[in-house]
Amino acid sequence: MKWHFVPQPQNLVETEVTQRDQFRNDEVDLSDTIVREAVQNSLDAAIGEDQVRVKFRWVNGCSGLHNGYMRQLFEGHLEHAASAGIELNELDFNNPSALIIEDFGTRGLTGSVEQKDDDNFTDFWRRHGRSHKTGRSRGRWGLGKLVYSSSSLLSSFFGVTVRSGDPDPYLMGQTVLGFHKYGGVEYPAHAFFSELAGEDPNNQIQVPVRGGDVTAAFCNNFGLERRDQTGLSIAVPFPNPELDLENMIAVGIVNYFYPIITGQLVLNFDDIEINSGNIRELANRYATGKISDIDQLFDFIGEMNNTPESDLLILKKSWADDSKLDEDDIEPEDLENLRERFANKEMVGVYLPLTIKRKNKEVIESGFSVYVKRPEELTKGHDMYVRGGLTLPGEAKFRERKALGAMIAEEEPIAAFLGDAENAAHTRWNTQAEKLRKNYVNPQPKLKVIRNSVVNLYDLLAQSIEEEDEQALMEFFWTELPDQPHKKGRRGKTPPDIPPIPEPKLKPARITPIKGGFAVLPGNDASPDLYPVRCRVRVAYDIMSGNPFKKYNPFDFDFNRTGELSIRTDSPKAMLVDRKANILEFNINEPDFRIEVTGFDHNRDLKVDLQTLEASE
């Protein structure tokens, strides 16, 4: 078993892997996408109604990963990696490391391992940009596995799978180096760590090794927990240092709190387990900056999960005909009851039937559920959109609406429809998605009524709620001063008491210049109750005119370039959690912290902007 690089045929178009930007950009980072991709694939492969467990672990030389074994594993690979532009001198083969991702309670990669078919093994290893997932399956694009190679400094990953009825593990590896030239020969992006099958040397197919000493040595060196349990284990060698444990925990909680609370999923990050019993505690520890009103939100989900379908008001099928849920779609008596319950801070749930027409002339009756509630002491609104257990954070739109809302789509037809509308990162729906237009008749109005259903229901019920604002009309009404004499020809009038000017808001952090850069220090008079907090720092060299941050040039400096700038934090009081070209984000946990960023050009003026992020970021 070894690496097989097949030369690029001269008669084929050169292609480069450009889709990685969909999984690593200003909206999502590696910590986000690798957790989302791994967990959603595992949930897709769940065995019936069994609970799925996904484990993330880091291994290195101290935990048994032998440096000699890692060198042996990449024989015949490193020359191609160097030709593709990978900085091999940044890799420490004397102290190798890997990120291990294993799922349990799943089917593993099913289908033929020796030839192409339309099953999971082929889709995972042998297809790019194409998927056979349908229905409630969370993945659609066939691109998500790119995150595994993107998370490796060697752009490589390995997989071991066990399938039902076949206790032997199957081992295979893949590298995605990009189109490159080595030894005067051109090579495509993808290559495999595998064996070869087929008698014709020009038409052989890469196949995994089945069981035996090779697979056993791999499992032992990487410390895989899998023995004969069905599922998939992934090993990402030399993981990107951007993969941060605490950030990944937060991502797991933020994106999968719904299946965790409802008992479908358990997550492990090293020795930290997240389950339905402790997710509330861990969310308050790791995700307070990303989820607001955690207790109220989780109570809301638990109440939804325990609400029988028979308790939901079923609307008539014509509700979606005008592309909006409004009061004409609900009987007056039912609407009055819903409004009364909502005003009394009870949860309100409705079932919205929907007819879906496919281009093969198939007409499907399906539907989804919508819930809203206005709990006590809610600091801000939170609406979530769940398709087959997967939440789409980019769809949230409650903004000023101070309530909780949810759209839950679990039925196969509606889940398939929404899945075909998702972007590659599974964060938003796109009305112009190719699969949506290809598979359905006039899908845009259907998607519109679905994505607006939670807001429509809230607005419909909130019309009956009156909240008193004592100062709403203070600029329009005046009161006379009875004890003061009136001046001739005028009536003495004065405005009501004006509330005092609020005290300046205490800031948890401030910027101060130091030699070669700047420092982030506690704000003046900052109190301990301001922490923990998440802060974002934008940096740019000053310019003669215009906004220096908008005109930032990556040739000036880049926080992602190794060794260029020095970033020092006194962990765990302050921890770097994210970095982009000229942006740093820190979690500040205690008031007596200090962060120093140095290495800038002494001859240029530096502009630094510090922001305290809102809880939703």
C-alpha positions as CSV (number, residue, x, y, z in Angstrom):
1,M,0.0,0.0,0.0
2,K,1.4,3.4,-1.0
3,W,0.7,6.8,-2.5
4,H,-0.5,6.6,-6.2
5,F,-0.1,9.8,-8.2
6,V,-1.5,9.4,-11.7
7,P,-0.2,11.9,-14.4
8,Q,-2.7,14.3,-15.9
9,P,-3.8,13.1,-19.4
10,Q,-3.0,15.6,-22.0
11,N,-6.5,15.5,-23.5
12,L,-8.3,16.5,-20.3
13,V,-8.9,20.1,-19.1
14,E,-6.7,21.2,-16.2
15,T,-8.9,21.8,-13.1
16,E,-7.9,23.4,-9.8
17,V,-9.7,22.9,-6.4
18,T,-11.3,26.3,-5.8
19,Q,-14.2,25.2,-3.6
20,R,-12.2,25.3,-0.4
21,D,-13.2,29.0,0.0
22,Q,-16.7,27.9,0.6
23,F,-15.6,26.2,3.9
24,R,-13.1,28.8,5.0
25,N,-14.0,32.5,4.6
26,D,-15.2,35.6,6.5
27,E,-18.4,33.8,7.6
28,V,-17.0,30.4,8.6
29,D,-13.6,29.0,9.6
30,L,-11.9,25.6,9.8
31,S,-13.1,25.0,13.3
32,D,-16.6,25.7,12.2
33,T,-16.7,23.6,9.0
34,I,-14.8,20.6,10.2
35,V,-17.2,20.1,13.1
36,R,-20.3,20.8,11.0
37,E,-19.2,18.5,8.1
38,A,-18.1,15.6,10.4
39,V,-21.2,15.7,12.5
40,Q,-23.7,16.1,9.7
41,N,-22.2,13.2,7.8
42,S,-22.4,11.0,10.9
43,L,-26.0,12.0,11.5
44,D,-26.8,11.1,7.9
45,A,-25.3,7.7,8.5
46,A,-27.2,6.9,11.7
47,I,-28.5,3.4,12.1
48,G,-32.3,3.8,12.4
49,E,-33.2,5.8,15.5
50,D,-29.9,4.9,17.3
51,Q,-28.0,7.7,19.1
52,V,-25.0,8.9,17.2
53,R,-21.7,9.7,19.0
54,V,-18.9,11.7,17.3
55,K,-15.5,12.0,18.9
56,F,-12.8,14.6,18.2
57,R,-9.3,13.9,19.7
58,W,-5.8,15.1,19.2
59,V,-2.9,12.6,19.2
60,N,0.9,13.1,19.1
61,G,4.1,11.4,19.9
62,C,3.2,11.4,23.6
63,S,0.1,9.4,22.9
64,G,1.7,6.8,20.7
65,L,2.0,8.4,17.3
66,H,5.5,7.2,16.3
67,N,7.6,9.7,14.3
68,G,9.1,6.9,12.2
69,Y,5.7,5.6,11.3
70,M,4.5,9.1,10.1
71,R,7.6,9.4,7.9
72,Q,7.0,6.0,6.4
73,L,3.3,6.8,5.8
74,F,4.3,9.7,3.6
75,E,7.0,8.1,1.5
76,G,6.4,9.1,-2.1
77,H,4.1,11.9,-1.1
78,L,6.4,14.7,0.2
79,E,8.1,15.4,-3.2
80,H,4.7,16.1,-4.7
81,A,3.7,18.1,-1.7
82,A,6.8,20.4,-2.1
83,S,6.1,20.8,-5.8
84,A,2.5,21.9,-5.0
85,G,3.8,24.6,-2.7
86,I,3.5,23.1,0.7
87,E,6.1,24.4,3.2
88,L,7.6,21.1,4.4
89,N,10.0,22.9,6.8
90,E,6.9,23.9,8.9
91,L,6.2,20.3,9.6
92,D,7.9,18.6,12.6
93,F,8.2,14.9,11.8
94,N,10.1,14.4,15.0
95,N,6.9,15.3,16.9
96,P,4.0,14.4,14.6
97,S,0.4,15.1,15.5
98,A,-3.1,14.3,14.1
99,L,-6.7,15.1,14.6
100,I,-8.9,12.0,15.0
101,I,-12.6,12.1,14.2
102,E,-14.6,8.9,14.9
103,D,-18.3,8.2,14.8
104,F,-20.3,5.4,16.4
105,G,-23.9,4.3,15.9
106,T,-23.5,4.8,12.2
107,R,-23.4,2.6,9.1
108,G,-19.9,3.4,7.9
109,L,-19.1,3.9,4.2
110,T,-21.4,1.4,2.4
111,G,-21.2,0.2,-1.1
112,S,-18.6,-1.4,-3.4
113,V,-14.9,-0.8,-2.6
114,E,-13.6,-2.2,-5.9
115,Q,-15.8,-0.3,-8.5
116,K,-17.8,2.9,-8.8
117,D,-21.4,2.8,-7.8
118,D,-23.9,5.3,-6.3
119,D,-23.3,4.5,-2.7
120,N,-21.4,6.2,0.1
121,F,-17.9,4.7,-0.3
122,T,-17.7,5.9,-3.9
123,D,-19.3,9.3,-3.1
124,F,-16.8,9.9,-0.3
125,W,-13.6,8.8,-1.9
126,R,-14.1,8.9,-5.7
127,R,-16.4,11.8,-6.4
128,H,-15.9,15.6,-6.1
129,G,-18.7,18.1,-6.4
130,R,-21.4,15.4,-6.8
131,S,-23.5,13.6,-4.2
132,H,-26.3,11.1,-4.1
133,K,-27.7,12.3,-0.7
134,T,-31.4,13.0,-0.7
135,G,-34.3,13.3,1.7
136,R,-33.3,14.2,5.3
137,S,-29.6,13.8,4.5
138,R,-27.7,16.9,5.5
139,G,-25.0,17.0,2.9
140,R,-25.8,17.7,-0.8
141,W,-22.8,19.1,-2.6
142,G,-20.2,16.3,-2.5
143,L,-17.7,19.0,-1.4
144,G,-17.7,18.8,2.3
145,K,-15.0,16.2,2.6
146,L,-12.6,18.9,1.2
147,V,-12.5,20.3,4.8
148,Y,-10.5,17.2,5.9
149,S,-7.6,17.8,3.5
150,S,-8.0,21.6,4.0
151,S,-7.5,21.1,7.8
152,S,-4.2,19.3,7.2
153,L,-0.9,21.1,6.7
154,L,-0.1,18.3,4.3
155,S,-3.5,18.6,2.6
156,S,-4.1,14.9,3.3
157,F,-6.3,12.6,5.4
158,F,-7.0,8.9,6.0
159,G,-10.1,7.0,6.7
160,V,-10.9,3.6,8.3
161,T,-14.4,2.3,7.9
162,V,-16.3,-0.8,9.3
163,R,-19.6,-1.8,7.7
164,S,-22.4,-4.0,8.9
165,G,-21.9,-7.7,8.3
166,D,-18.2,-7.2,7.5
167,P,-16.1,-6.9,10.7
168,D,-12.9,-6.1,8.8
169,P,-11.8,-2.4,8.7
170,Y,-11.0,-0.8,5.3
171,L,-8.1,1.7,5.2
172,M,-7.6,4.4,2.5
173,G,-6.1,7.8,2.2
174,Q,-6.4,10.9,0.0
175,T,-4.4,14.0,-0.7
176,V,-5.7,17.2,-2.4
177,L,-2.6,19.1,-3.3
178,G,-3.9,21.1,-6.3
179,F,-2.8,20.8,-9.9
180,H,1.0,20.6,-9.8
181,K,4.1,19.5,-11.8
182,Y,6.7,17.2,-10.5
183,G,9.7,15.8,-12.5
184,G,8.4,17.6,-15.6
185,V,5.1,15.7,-15.4
186,E,1.7,17.3,-14.7
187,Y,-0.5,15.8,-12.0
188,P,-4.1,16.5,-11.0
189,A,-5.2,17.6,-7.5
190,H,-6.3,14.3,-6.1
191,A,-4.1,11.3,-5.3
192,F,-4.7,8.2,-3.1
193,F,-3.0,6.1,-0.5
194,S,-4.3,2.8,-1.5
195,E,-3.8,-0.4,-3.4
196,L,-4.7,-0.8,-7.1
197,A,-7.2,-3.2,-8.6
198,G,-7.5,-4.3,-12.3
199,E,-5.2,-6.1,-14.8
200,D,-5.0,-3.2,-17.2
201,P,-2.3,-0.8,-15.9
202,N,-4.0,2.1,-17.8
203,N,-7.4,1.4,-16.2
204,Q,-6.8,0.5,-12.6
205,I,-8.8,1.8,-9.7
206,Q,-7.6,2.7,-6.3
207,V,-9.0,0.4,-3.6
208,P,-8.6,0.3,0.2
209,V,-6.6,-2.3,2.1
210,R,-8.8,-4.7,4.0
211,G,-7.8,-5.6,7.6
212,G,-4.4,-7.2,8.1
213,D,-1.2,-5.9,9.6
214,V,-1.2,-2.7,7.6
215,T,-4.6,-1.6,8.9
216,A,-3.8,-2.8,12.5
217,A,-0.5,-0.8,12.5
218,F,-2.4,2.3,11.3
219,C,-5.1,2.0,14.0
220,N,-2.6,1.4,16.8
221,N,-0.4,4.3,15.8
222,F,-3.2,6.8,15.6
223,G,-4.9,5.4,18.7
224,L,-8.3,4.7,17.0
225,E,-11.0,3.4,19.3
226,R,-12.8,1.6,16.6
227,R,-12.6,-2.2,16.7
228,D,-15.6,-4.0,15.1
229,Q,-18.1,-1.2,15.6
230,T,-19.5,0.1,12.4
231,G,-18.8,3.7,11.4
232,L,-16.0,5.9,10.0
233,S,-12.7,7.1,11.6
234,I,-10.8,10.0,10.0
235,A,-7.2,10.9,10.7
236,V,-6.0,14.4,9.7
237,P,-2.2,14.5,10.0
238,F,-0.5,17.7,11.0
239,P,-3.7,19.5,11.7
240,N,-3.9,23.3,11.0
241,P,-3.1,25.2,14.2
242,E,-6.3,27.3,13.5
243,L,-8.3,24.3,14.8
244,D,-8.9,25.4,18.3
245,L,-10.4,23.0,20.9
246,E,-12.6,25.6,22.7
247,N,-13.8,27.1,19.5
248,M,-14.7,23.6,18.1
249,I,-16.7,22.9,21.3
250,A,-18.6,26.1,20.9
251,V,-19.3,25.3,17.2
252,G,-20.6,21.9,18.2
253,I,-22.9,23.4,20.8
254,V,-24.1,26.3,18.6
255,N,-24.8,24.2,15.5
256,Y,-26.1,20.9,17.1
257,F,-27.8,21.9,20.3
258,Y,-31.1,20.7,18.8
259,P,-30.1,17.0,18.2
260,I,-28.1,17.0,21.4
261,I,-31.0,18.2,23.5
262,T,-33.4,15.8,21.8
263,G,-31.1,12.9,22.4
264,Q,-30.1,12.1,18.9
265,L,-26.4,13.1,19.3
266,V,-23.5,13.1,21.7
267,L,-20.3,14.9,21.0
268,N,-16.8,14.3,22.6
269,F,-13.9,16.8,22.3
270,D,-10.9,15.1,23.9
271,D,-12.1,14.4,27.4
272,I,-15.1,16.7,27.3
273,E,-18.5,15.1,26.5
274,I,-21.5,17.1,25.4
275,N,-24.9,15.3,26.0
276,S,-28.5,16.2,26.7
277,G,-27.7,16.2,30.5
278,N,-24.9,18.7,30.5
279,I,-25.2,20.8,27.3
280,R,-26.8,23.6,29.3
281,E,-23.8,23.8,31.7
282,L,-21.3,23.6,28.8
283,A,-23.2,26.1,26.7
284,N,-22.9,28.6,29.5
285,R,-19.2,27.9,29.7
286,Y,-18.2,27.8,26.0
287,A,-21.0,29.4,24.0
288,T,-22.2,32.5,25.9
289,G,-20.8,34.8,23.3
290,K,-22.6,32.9,20.5
291,I,-26.0,32.0,22.0
292,S,-28.1,34.4,24.0
293,D,-30.5,33.4,26.7
294,I,-29.3,29.9,26.8
295,D,-31.6,28.7,29.5
296,Q,-34.7,30.0,27.9
297,L,-33.7,28.7,24.5
298,F,-33.0,25.2,25.7
299,D,-36.2,25.1,27.8
300,F,-38.0,26.1,24.6
301,I,-36.5,23.3,22.6
302,G,-37.3,20.8,25.4
303,E,-40.9,22.0,25.4
304,M,-41.1,21.6,21.6
305,N,-39.7,18.1,21.7
306,N,-42.2,17.1,24.3
307,T,-45.2,18.6,22.5
308,P,-47.3,15.9,20.8
309,E,-48.1,16.5,17.1
310,S,-51.8,16.3,18.1
311,D,-51.4,19.6,20.0
312,L,-50.4,21.6,16.9
313,L,-53.0,23.6,15.0
314,I,-53.1,22.2,11.4
315,L,-53.7,25.0,8.9
316,K,-55.6,24.5,5.7
317,K,-53.5,23.7,2.6
318,S,-54.3,27.0,0.9
319,W,-52.3,29.0,3.5
320,A,-49.3,29.3,1.2
321,D,-51.2,30.4,-1.9
322,D,-50.5,34.0,-1.4
323,S,-46.9,33.3,-0.4
324,K,-47.4,34.5,3.2
325,L,-48.9,33.2,6.5
326,D,-51.5,35.8,7.6
327,E,-54.7,36.0,9.5
328,D,-56.8,34.9,6.5
329,D,-55.2,31.5,6.9
330,I,-56.4,30.8,10.4
331,E,-60.0,30.6,11.6
332,P,-60.9,33.7,13.7
333,E,-61.7,31.5,16.8
334,D,-58.4,29.6,16.4
335,L,-56.4,32.9,15.9
336,E,-57.9,34.5,19.0
337,N,-56.9,31.4,21.0
338,L,-53.4,31.4,19.7
339,R,-53.0,35.1,20.4
340,E,-54.2,34.7,23.9
341,R,-51.8,31.8,24.6
342,F,-48.9,33.8,23.1
343,A,-49.8,36.8,25.2
344,N,-49.8,34.6,28.3
345,K,-46.2,33.5,27.4
346,E,-47.3,30.0,26.4
347,M,-45.7,28.2,23.5
348,V,-47.7,28.2,20.3
349,G,-47.2,25.6,17.6
350,V,-48.8,25.1,14.2
351,Y,-48.3,22.6,11.4
352,L,-48.1,24.0,7.9
353,P,-49.0,21.6,5.1
354,L,-47.3,22.2,1.8
355,T,-47.7,20.7,-1.7
356,I,-44.4,20.2,-3.6
357,K,-44.3,19.5,-7.3
358,R,-41.3,17.9,-8.9
359,K,-40.4,18.3,-12.5
360,N,-41.0,14.6,-13.1
361,K,-44.7,15.5,-12.5
362,E,-44.7,13.9,-9.1
363,V,-46.9,15.8,-6.6
364,I,-46.0,15.3,-3.0
365,E,-47.9,16.3,0.1
366,S,-45.7,17.2,3.1
367,G,-45.4,19.9,5.7
368,F,-43.4,21.4,8.6
369,S,-43.9,22.8,12.1
370,V,-43.4,26.3,13.4
371,Y,-43.2,27.3,17.1
372,V,-43.0,30.7,18.8
373,K,-42.9,31.8,22.4
374,R,-42.3,35.0,24.4
375,P,-40.6,33.9,27.7
376,E,-40.0,36.2,30.6
377,E,-36.7,38.1,30.8
378,L,-35.6,37.5,27.3
379,T,-32.7,39.8,26.3
380,K,-33.0,39.4,22.6
381,G,-34.9,37.4,19.9
382,H,-33.7,34.0,18.6
383,D,-35.2,32.1,15.7
384,M,-33.8,28.8,14.4
385,Y,-34.4,26.8,11.3
386,V,-33.9,23.0,11.5
387,R,-33.8,20.7,8.6
388,G,-33.3,17.0,9.5
389,G,-31.6,18.0,12.8
390,L,-29.2,20.4,11.1
391,T,-29.6,24.1,12.0
392,L,-29.0,26.9,9.4
393,P,-27.6,29.8,11.4
394,G,-27.6,32.2,8.4
395,E,-31.4,32.1,8.2
396,A,-32.0,33.8,11.5
397,K,-34.0,37.0,11.1
398,F,-35.9,37.9,14.3
399,R,-33.6,40.8,15.1
400,E,-35.7,43.2,17.2
401,R,-38.5,40.7,17.8
402,K,-37.9,39.7,21.4
403,A,-39.2,36.1,21.3
404,L,-38.1,32.6,20.5
405,G,-39.1,30.9,17.3
406,A,-38.3,27.7,15.4
407,M,-39.1,26.0,12.0
408,I,-38.7,22.2,12.2
409,A,-38.7,20.2,8.9
410,E,-38.3,16.5,9.6
411,E,-40.6,14.9,6.9
412,E,-38.6,13.3,4.0
413,P,-40.1,15.4,1.1
414,I,-39.8,18.8,2.7
415,A,-36.4,18.0,4.1
416,A,-35.3,16.9,0.5
417,F,-36.7,20.2,-0.9
418,L,-34.8,22.4,1.6
419,G,-31.7,20.3,1.4
420,D,-31.5,21.0,-2.4
421,A,-31.8,24.7,-1.6
422,E,-28.8,24.9,0.8
423,N,-25.4,26.4,0.1
424,A,-22.3,24.3,0.3
425,A,-21.6,25.2,3.9
426,H,-25.2,24.4,4.9
427,T,-25.7,27.8,6.6
428,R,-28.4,29.4,4.3
429,W,-31.0,28.6,1.6
430,N,-30.6,29.9,-1.9
431,T,-33.6,30.4,-4.1
432,Q,-31.4,30.1,-7.2
433,A,-29.8,26.8,-6.2
434,E,-29.2,24.6,-9.2
435,K,-30.7,21.5,-7.7
436,L,-33.8,23.4,-6.6
437,R,-34.4,24.7,-10.1
438,K,-33.6,21.4,-11.7
439,N,-35.8,19.2,-9.5
440,Y,-38.9,21.3,-8.7
441,V,-41.7,23.3,-10.4
442,N,-41.7,27.0,-9.4
443,P,-39.8,26.4,-6.1
444,Q,-39.0,30.0,-5.2
445,P,-42.4,30.9,-3.8
446,K,-42.4,27.7,-1.7
447,L,-39.0,28.4,-0.3
448,K,-40.0,32.0,0.5
449,V,-43.1,31.0,2.6
450,I,-41.0,28.4,4.5
451,R,-38.1,30.8,5.4
452,N,-40.6,33.6,6.4
453,S,-43.0,31.3,8.3
454,V,-41.6,31.9,11.8
455,V,-41.5,35.7,11.4
456,N,-45.0,35.7,9.9
457,L,-46.4,33.7,12.8
458,Y,-44.8,35.9,15.3
459,D,-46.0,39.1,13.7
460,L,-49.5,37.6,13.5
461,L,-49.6,36.8,17.2
462,A,-47.8,39.8,18.5
463,Q,-50.4,42.2,17.2
464,S,-52.5,41.6,20.3
465,I,-49.7,42.5,22.7
466,E,-49.6,46.0,24.1
467,E,-46.6,47.1,26.1
468,E,-46.6,50.3,28.1
469,D,-43.9,52.9,27.3
470,E,-44.2,55.8,29.7
471,Q,-41.9,58.1,27.7
472,A,-43.1,57.2,24.2
473,L,-44.9,60.6,23.7
474,M,-42.9,62.8,25.9
475,E,-41.8,65.0,23.0
476,F,-45.4,65.8,22.0
477,F,-47.1,66.5,25.4
478,W,-46.3,69.2,28.0
479,T,-47.6,69.9,31.5
480,E,-48.4,73.3,33.0
481,L,-46.6,74.5,36.1
482,P,-49.4,75.6,38.3
483,D,-47.3,77.2,41.0
484,Q,-45.5,79.6,38.7
485,P,-46.9,82.9,37.5
486,H,-47.6,83.1,33.8
487,K,-46.0,85.8,31.8
488,K,-48.4,88.1,30.0
489,G,-49.6,86.6,26.8
490,R,-47.9,83.2,27.3
491,R,-48.7,80.1,29.2
492,G,-45.9,78.5,31.2
493,K,-45.1,75.0,30.0
494,T,-42.4,72.6,30.8
495,P,-41.5,69.1,29.7
496,P,-41.9,66.2,32.1
497,D,-38.9,64.9,34.1
498,I,-36.2,63.9,31.7
499,P,-34.4,60.8,32.8
500,P,-30.8,61.3,33.9
501,I,-28.0,60.8,31.4
502,P,-26.8,57.2,31.8
503,E,-23.4,56.5,33.2
504,P,-20.7,55.8,30.5
505,K,-20.7,52.1,29.7
506,L,-17.6,50.4,31.1
507,K,-15.4,48.8,28.5
508,P,-13.7,45.4,29.2
509,A,-10.7,46.2,27.1
510,R,-8.6,49.1,25.6
511,I,-5.8,49.5,23.2
512,T,-2.4,51.1,24.1
513,P,0.7,51.5,21.8
514,I,3.9,49.7,22.7
515,K,7.2,49.4,20.9
516,G,6.7,47.6,17.6
517,G,2.9,47.2,17.9
518,F,0.2,47.5,20.5
519,A,-1.2,45.9,23.6
520,V,-4.8,45.0,24.6
521,L,-5.3,45.7,28.3
522,P,-8.3,45.8,30.7
523,G,-10.5,48.8,30.4
524,N,-10.2,51.6,33.0
525,D,-12.4,50.7,36.0
526,A,-13.5,47.5,34.3
527,S,-15.3,45.3,36.8
528,P,-15.0,41.5,36.9
529,D,-18.7,41.0,35.9
530,L,-17.8,42.2,32.4
531,Y,-15.9,38.9,31.7
532,P,-15.7,36.6,29.9
533,V,-16.0,38.6,26.7
534,R,-15.0,38.2,23.1
535,C,-13.1,41.0,21.4
536,R,-12.2,41.6,17.8
537,V,-9.1,43.7,16.8
538,R,-8.7,45.1,13.3
539,V,-5.3,46.5,12.3
540,A,-4.0,48.4,9.3
541,Y,-1.2,50.9,8.5
542,D,-2.4,54.4,8.3
543,I,-2.8,56.1,4.9
544,M,-3.0,59.7,3.6
545,S,-6.7,59.5,2.8
546,G,-9.6,57.1,3.0
547,N,-10.4,54.3,5.4
548,P,-7.1,52.4,6.2
549,F,-9.1,49.2,7.1
550,K,-10.8,49.1,3.8
551,K,-7.5,49.7,2.0
552,Y,-5.6,47.1,4.0
553,N,-3.0,45.4,1.8
554,P,-2.0,41.8,2.7
555,F,1.5,42.5,1.4
556,D,1.9,44.9,4.5
557,F,1.4,42.0,7.0
558,D,-0.8,39.0,7.4
559,F,-1.6,37.4,10.8
560,N,-1.8,34.0,9.1
561,R,1.8,34.1,7.9
562,T,4.0,32.2,10.2
563,G,6.8,34.0,12.0
564,E,5.9,37.5,10.7
565,L,4.3,39.0,13.8
566,S,4.4,38.0,17.4
567,I,1.1,37.5,19.3
568,R,1.5,36.9,23.1
569,T,-1.4,36.2,25.4
570,D,-1.4,35.1,29.1
571,S,-3.6,32.1,28.6
572,P,-6.1,31.1,30.1
573,K,-6.8,34.7,31.1
574,A,-6.9,35.7,27.4
575,M,-6.9,33.3,24.4
576,L,-6.6,33.8,20.7
577,V,-9.5,32.1,19.1
578,D,-9.4,33.3,15.5
579,R,-7.2,35.1,13.1
580,K,-7.6,36.4,9.6
581,A,-5.5,38.6,7.4
582,N,-5.7,41.7,9.6
583,I,-8.2,40.6,12.2
584,L,-7.7,38.9,15.5
585,E,-10.3,37.6,17.9
586,F,-9.7,36.9,21.5
587,N,-11.7,35.3,24.4
588,I,-10.9,37.3,27.5
589,N,-11.8,35.4,30.6
590,E,-10.4,37.5,33.5
591,P,-9.9,41.2,34.1
592,D,-6.1,41.1,34.8
593,F,-5.1,40.0,31.3
594,R,-2.5,41.3,28.8
595,I,-2.2,40.8,25.1
596,E,0.8,42.0,23.1
597,V,1.0,42.1,19.2
598,T,4.4,43.2,17.9
599,G,6.6,43.0,14.8
600,F,5.1,45.8,12.8
601,D,7.1,48.3,10.7
602,H,8.5,51.0,13.0
603,N,8.4,53.6,10.3
604,R,4.7,53.4,9.7
605,D,1.8,54.6,11.8
606,L,-0.6,51.8,13.0
607,K,-4.4,52.1,13.2
608,V,-6.1,49.7,15.6
609,D,-9.8,49.2,16.1
610,L,-11.2,47.3,19.0
611,Q,-14.7,45.9,19.1
612,T,-16.6,44.0,21.8
613,L,-18.6,41.4,20.0
614,E,-22.3,41.0,20.6
615,A,-23.5,37.7,22.1
616,S,-24.7,36.4,18.8
617,E,-21.4,36.6,17.0
